[in-house]
Amino acid sequence: MARREGPVNGLLVYAGGTAYDGVKGTDQQMADRLSGLVDVLYVDPPRSMLSGARRGELSTVRKGLWRLTPAAPPGGYRPGMDRITAALARRAVRRAARALGRRVTAVIASGSIDILGAAPGARTLRYITDDLTAGASLIGMAPGQLARTEARMAARADRIAVVSPGLVSRAGSMGREATLVPNGCDSGAYADLDAATWPEDLPAELAGTPVAGFVGHINGRIDIALLEAVADAGHPLVLVGPRSERYEPERFPALVNRPGVYWVGRKPYESLRSYLRVIDVGLTPYTDSAFNRASFPLKTLEYLAAGRGVVSTDLPATHWLDAGDLIRTTSTEGGPEAFAGAVTAELATARTAALVGRRRAFAALHDWNERVRLIAELLGIDSTSQASKEVAGR
């Protein structure tokens, strides 16, 4: 998708559920690629004034992509106060657009802050990437408060997109039709993966040893019993990603202190090639919860794009992918032992060139560029013409 050079007036506002410099997930991936079609202002979740945030910090990420961090009043995410926070965020967006000399022509609201009214007359899209109500404890907000916010945004948005099949029916319960726009992967990022630099914080003796690994945010949606079972089975286990402070305060430190278990913490997205080189089988060890059943894990497709095997708990998103023997799934009835057994079987599978090719070819069907095309169509952005980089007016 080619981007037109030269000045344009259109600006797409993308309000994400996480800060732009956070763990690179759906919102950052979408915003990055949309900026190849239209100028994009990425809006972080508002940050409390008590943390030093000013009324709206605007910075340049690169040409055609800016980042705005609005300020929130103290207690700005409490019931009632969240509407004041949203109003301040919308005002910060209008101020930023004026500073950039751009006219807001489209707005995407992906997080829990209602940004949809930032620019009257702009096309609006509510992009539901998680079941916010089911994940209220992870977000730190009240379920009823999130349900009301979700209903308001669903009622006001011109169009609705959702990331998983289960969320299609959730939108239907709010009286709206939704377009399924699942998560994707960067299918071209892992070419010649085995030539990637070996990570300095992993022992060289892991080379040539079958290794299981997890890449992502280590938080309450991860079933630690499954990771413990993999370690119990004697498999080297590499964990890549930040850990939520409250996650398993006793069991997680015990796990990572075991011989053969390596937790390297959060790493830049650009360095994941090195860690995926080490891993032979990628793990998606999600708990059986309403929040997870409505999710669409990015990591599953990233593992396949890297040519690695995958073992996942049974999720609706995995069924939707319909990847056949490319993803091993285990049910909750089987328990941790079944998950570890699936990992053992997958590690024993020879990583032939043909199998790697099949995995990568399947992942390429789900490239982020295809997902962005769907979002662009919903907003009237021309993703095919090399001369187009504007959001169509109403």
Order of alpha helices (4+ residues) and beta strands (2+ residues): beta-alpha-beta-beta-beta-beta-alpha-beta-beta-alpha-alpha-beta-alpha-beta-beta-alpha-beta-alpha-beta-alpha-beta-alpha-alpha-beta-alpha-beta-alpha-alpha-alpha
